[in-house]
Amino acid sequence: MTSKHTAPSFQQVDIDLGDRSYGIVIGAGLLDAPESYAGLPSAASAMIVTNQTVGPLYRDRLVESLSSQYKVIHTVVLPDGEVHKTWESLNLIFDALLSHGCDRKTVLFALGGGVVGDVTGFAAASYMRGVPFVQVPTTLLAQVDSSVGGKTAINHPLGKNMIGAFYQPRRVLCDLDVLKTLPVRELSAGLAEVIKYGPIADMAFLDWTEANMDALMARDPGALAFAVRRSCEIKAGVVGQDERESGMRAILNFGHTFGHAIEAGMGYGAWLHGEAVGCGMVMAARLSAALGLVDDAFVERLTALVLRAGLPAVAPVLDARDNVGRYLELMRVDKKSEGGAIKFVVIDGPGRAVVRGAPDAMVARVIEASCRA
């Protein structure tokens, strides 16, 4: 997978899912190396799905790399932002696939962040009951989380990611060079998902993240390479054991129950997903402490790290008249909820996470404290 022209150095993390196993390739210069795409399904055509921000930066380079493998390469450009993770964007892809006469061998390439990856994956899962697709994530958040594991979805006004499918890509290509053009706010949003992996699975990685946060914020190539690889290793291990989130995969949603409520309550796009998750992790850590699972020092440690990553730690007020009620209403729509009972990912001691419920009164106190912190 190396090239005489670009000679990209890379590392690979494999997700073991039997005949649906695939590699997450991590390194600099991957986008421009035709060898990065070797071994992908053969087809007469490919379709790149990107957005208005990423397309002008990287679409032509991806076309050039794919041109030796596919005779025809179509492009769909979606509007940018979480607010566009909708049926309308999904149908733009279907319209293009149908109008170009694409068949079930057509390979889709998701070139963008989490929204592009999720919508493209859902389109790939649905078109002709399934066509192959490849993730080419261009944000840190997508590289360490959303592009890995096959969760695809669109949002509904009443809940985030409530309409979708489990559908695995054929490959994930994490070119670290594309992170150079990432806005600072997007970098911070991605670091939320990096931080997440330590408390739920690997305290040594949390130690490393604390020691290297300044380097990560400065986009040090070595620090980013390790953060992406270790995050993908942890997620690959979890997904390999529980692909469809019937059990332990739910721990990857640490901070997400609160975070998704923030996103839906404020309106998609007001806060970036990673910003909501960062704040949501602080809230989930407070709930863990209220349940007697961790001490206050752990909550303070996680809060300090979230702040160092440039993320919010004070929760927004979603409804001035009944803020707690609004949070609870939105969290009851969460996919982990059962029979109207809200389930949270909490830290059951540093480096371990579990899914469990909590009394509404306790959750209410956490929300109130988090909104005035």
C-alpha positions in Angstrom: 0.0 0.0 0.0 3.0 2.3 -0.4 3.6 4.5 -3.5 6.9 5.4 -5.1 5.5 8.9 -5.5 4.0 9.6 -2.1 5.3 6.7 -0.1 2.7 7.2 2.6 3.6 5.7 5.9 0.5 4.1 7.5 -0.8 1.9 10.3 -3.8 -0.3 10.1 -6.3 -1.3 12.7 -8.6 -4.2 11.8 -12.2 -4.7 12.8 -12.9 -8.4 13.0 -16.5 -9.0 11.8 -16.0 -12.3 9.9 -16.7 -11.9 6.2 -17.5 -8.2 6.9 -14.1 -7.4 8.4 -12.2 -4.4 7.2 -9.2 -2.2 7.9 -8.9 1.3 9.3 -5.9 2.8 7.6 -4.2 5.6 9.4 -1.4 7.8 8.0 -0.3 10.9 6.2 -0.6 11.1 2.4 -3.2 8.4 2.0 -5.7 10.5 0.0 -3.3 10.9 -2.9 -2.0 7.3 -3.0 -3.9 5.1 -5.5 -2.6 2.1 -3.5 -4.8 3.2 -0.6 -7.8 2.1 -2.7 -6.3 -1.2 -3.9 -8.4 -4.2 -3.3 -11.7 -2.4 -3.1 -14.7 -3.8 -5.0 -14.5 -3.5 -8.8 -17.2 -1.5 -10.5 -17.7 0.5 -13.6 -18.5 3.6 -11.6 -18.0 5.2 -8.2 -19.7 8.1 -6.5 -18.1 10.6 -4.2 -20.5 12.1 -1.6 -19.0 15.3 0.0 -20.2 18.7 1.2 -19.8 22.3 0.2 -16.9 22.9 2.5 -14.8 19.7 2.0 -15.5 19.2 -1.7 -13.5 22.2 -3.0 -10.5 21.1 -0.8 -10.3 17.4 -1.5 -12.7 16.2 -4.2 -10.5 16.6 -7.2 -7.6 14.8 -5.4 -9.8 11.9 -4.6 -11.1 11.7 -8.2 -7.5 11.6 -9.5 -6.6 8.8 -7.1 -9.7 6.8 -8.1 -9.5 7.4 -11.9 -7.3 4.4 -12.6 -9.8 2.1 -10.9 -13.2 3.4 -12.0 -14.2 4.5 -15.5 -16.8 7.0 -14.3 -16.8 8.9 -11.1 -19.9 10.9 -10.1 -20.1 13.5 -7.3 -22.9 14.6 -5.0 -22.3 17.7 -2.9 -24.5 18.0 0.2 -25.0 21.2 2.2 -22.7 21.4 5.2 -23.8 21.0 8.8 -25.7 18.8 11.3 -28.9 20.6 10.4 -28.7 18.9 7.0 -28.5 15.3 8.3 -32.0 14.8 6.9 -34.2 12.9 4.4 -33.6 15.7 2.0 -29.8 15.1 1.9 -30.4 11.4 1.8 -32.6 11.8 -1.3 -30.0 14.0 -3.0 -27.8 10.8 -3.0 -30.6 8.6 -4.2 -31.6 11.0 -6.9 -28.0 11.0 -8.2 -27.6 7.3 -8.0 -30.8 6.7 -10.0 -30.3 9.5 -12.5 -26.9 8.1 -13.4 -28.2 4.6 -13.6 -25.8 3.3 -10.9 -26.0 -0.4 -10.2 -25.5 -2.4 -7.1 -21.7 -2.6 -7.7 -21.3 1.1 -7.7 -19.0 2.1 -4.8 -19.8 5.1 -2.7 -17.0 7.2 -1.1 -18.0 9.3 1.9 -15.6 12.3 1.8 -16.3 14.5 4.8 -17.0 14.5 8.5 -19.5 12.6 10.5 -22.6 14.0 8.8 -21.4 13.0 5.3 -20.3 9.6 6.6 -23.5 8.8 8.3 -25.8 9.9 5.4 -23.6 8.2 2.8 -23.5 5.0 4.8 -27.3 5.0 5.2 -27.7 5.6 1.5 -25.3 2.7 0.7 -27.2 0.4 3.1 -30.5 1.3 1.4 -29.8 1.7 -2.3 -30.7 -1.6 -4.1 -30.7 -3.1 -0.6 -27.0 -2.5 -0.2 -24.0 -1.2 -2.2 -20.4 -1.0 -1.1 -19.0 2.2 0.5 -15.8 3.5 1.8 -15.3 6.1 4.6 -12.8 8.9 3.9 -13.2 11.0 7.0 -11.9 14.5 7.0 -12.5 15.6 10.6 -10.9 14.3 13.8 -14.2 13.3 15.2 -15.0 11.2 12.2 -11.6 9.6 12.2 -11.7 8.5 15.8 -15.4 7.7 16.1 -18.2 8.1 13.6 -16.5 6.6 10.5 -15.7 3.4 12.4 -18.2 0.7 13.3 -21.0 0.9 10.7 -23.6 3.0 12.5 -25.3 5.1 9.8 -28.3 7.4 10.3 -30.1 10.6 9.8 -31.7 12.8 12.4 -35.4 13.4 13.2 -36.6 16.6 14.8 -37.6 14.6 17.8 -34.3 12.7 18.2 -30.8 12.4 16.9 -29.7 9.4 14.8 -33.1 7.7 15.3 -33.5 6.6 11.6 -30.7 4.5 10.3 -29.0 1.1 9.8 -26.0 -0.9 10.9 -23.9 -1.2 7.7 -20.2 -1.6 7.6 -17.9 0.1 5.1 -15.3 -1.8 3.1 -12.5 0.4 4.4 -11.8 3.5 6.4 -9.0 5.8 5.2 -7.8 8.3 7.9 -5.5 10.7 6.1 -3.9 12.7 8.9 -2.9 15.5 6.5 -6.5 16.6 6.0 -6.6 17.6 9.7 -4.3 20.5 8.8 -7.3 22.4 7.3 -9.7 21.6 10.1 -11.1 24.7 11.9 -10.0 24.9 15.6 -13.6 24.4 16.8 -13.9 21.2 14.8 -10.5 20.0 16.2 -11.8 20.5 19.7 -15.0 18.7 18.9 -13.0 15.7 17.7 -10.9 15.7 20.9 -14.2 15.1 22.9 -14.4 11.6 21.4 -10.7 11.0 22.0 -11.1 12.0 25.7 -14.1 9.6 25.9 -12.1 6.4 25.4 -10.0 6.8 28.5 -12.7 6.8 31.2 -14.7 4.0 29.6 -11.8 1.6 28.7 -8.2 2.7 29.1 -7.0 4.9 31.9 -3.5 4.8 30.6 -4.8 6.5 27.5 -6.5 9.1 29.6 -3.2 9.7 31.3 -1.6 10.0 27.8 -4.3 12.4 26.6 -3.8 14.7 29.6 0.0 14.7 29.1 -0.4 15.4 25.4 -3.4 17.8 25.2 -1.2 20.8 24.3 0.4 18.8 21.5 -3.0 17.6 20.2 -4.3 21.2 20.2 -1.1 22.2 18.3 -1.8 19.4 15.7 1.5 17.7 16.4 1.5 14.9 13.8 2.8 12.2 16.1 0.3 13.0 18.8 -2.6 13.0 16.4 -1.4 9.7 14.8 -1.3 8.0 18.2 -4.7 9.5 19.3 -6.4 8.3 16.1 -4.8 4.8 16.3 -5.5 4.2 19.9 -9.1 5.5 19.7 -9.7 3.2 16.7 -8.2 0.3 18.5 -10.5 0.7 21.4 -13.6 1.2 19.3 -12.6 -1.7 17.0 -12.3 -4.0 20.0 -15.8 -3.0 21.3 -17.5 -3.2 17.9 -15.9 -6.6 17.2 -17.6 -8.0 20.3 -21.0 -6.2 19.9 -21.6 -4.9 16.4 -25.3 -4.1 16.8 -25.1 -2.5 20.3 -27.0 -5.3 22.1 -24.7 -4.9 25.1 -21.2 -3.5 25.7 -21.1 -1.3 22.5 -23.4 1.1 24.3 -20.5 2.2 26.5 -19.2 4.1 23.5 -22.1 6.5 24.1 -20.6 7.9 27.3 -21.8 11.5 27.5 -24.1 11.1 24.5 -27.4 10.8 26.4 -27.0 14.3 27.8 -25.2 15.4 24.6 -27.9 14.4 22.2 -30.5 16.2 24.4 -28.4 19.3 24.2 -28.1 19.0 20.4 -31.9 18.4 19.8 -32.9 21.0 22.4 -30.8 23.8 21.1 -31.4 22.9 17.4 -29.0 20.8 15.4 -25.9 22.7 14.6 -26.0 25.3 17.4 -23.4 23.2 19.2 -21.2 20.8 17.3 -21.7 17.2 18.2 -18.3 17.0 20.0 -19.1 20.1 22.0 -22.3 18.5 23.2 -20.6 15.3 24.0 -17.8 17.1 25.9 -20.3 18.8 28.1 -22.4 15.6 28.3 -19.4 13.6 29.6 -19.0 16.1 32.4 -22.7 15.7 33.2 -22.4 11.9 33.0 -19.4 12.0 35.3 -21.4 14.0 37.8 -24.2 11.4 37.6 -21.6 8.7 38.2 -20.4 10.5 41.3 -24.0 10.9 42.5 -24.5 7.2 42.1 -21.4 6.6 44.3 -19.3 5.1 41.4 -16.5 7.6 41.2 -15.3 10.4 43.5 -15.4 14.1 43.0 -11.7 14.2 42.1 -12.5 12.1 39.0 -15.2 14.5 38.0 -12.9 17.5 38.5 -10.1 15.7 36.5 -12.4 15.0 33.5 -13.9 18.5 33.6 -10.4 20.1 33.5 -9.5 18.0 30.5 -12.7 18.9 28.7 -11.9 22.6 29.3 -8.3 22.2 28.1 -9.6 20.8 24.8 -11.6 24.0 24.3 -14.9 22.4 25.0 -17.9 23.7 27.0 -18.4 22.2 30.5 -21.4 24.3 31.5 -24.7 22.9 30.1 -27.1 25.2 28.3 -30.6 26.0 29.5 -33.0 24.4 27.0 -36.2 25.8 28.4 -36.4 28.7 30.8 -39.8 27.6 32.2 -39.0 23.9 32.7 -35.4 23.2 31.9 -35.1 19.8 33.8 -38.4 18.7 32.2 -37.1 19.5 28.7 -33.9 17.6 29.3 -35.8 14.5 30.6 -38.3 14.7 27.7 -35.5 14.7 25.1 -33.5 12.0 26.9 -36.5 9.6 26.9 -36.2 9.5 23.1 -32.6 8.2 23.4 -32.1 4.8 21.7 -30.9 3.3 25.0 -34.2 4.1 26.8 -36.4 1.2 27.7 -40.1 1.6 28.3 -39.7 5.3 28.9 -36.9 4.8 31.4 -33.7 6.7 30.6 -30.5 4.7 30.5 -27.1 6.4 31.0 -23.5 5.3 30.3 -21.8 5.9 33.7 -18.3 5.4 34.9 -18.2 2.3 37.2 -14.8 3.1 38.5 -12.0 4.7 36.3 -11.6 2.8 33.0 -14.9 0.9 33.2 -18.3 1.9 32.0 -21.8 0.5 32.4 -25.3 1.3 31.2 -27.8 1.9 34.0 -30.7 4.0 35.1 -30.9 6.7 37.7 -33.8 8.2 39.7 -35.3 11.3 37.9 -34.7 13.4 41.0 -31.0 12.6 40.9 -30.7 13.3 37.2 -32.6 16.6 37.8 -30.0 17.6 40.4 -27.2 16.8 38.0 -28.9 18.9 35.3 -29.4 21.9 37.6 -25.8 21.8 38.9 -24.4 21.4 35.3 -26.4 24.4 34.0 -25.1 26.8 36.7 -21.6 25.3 37.1 
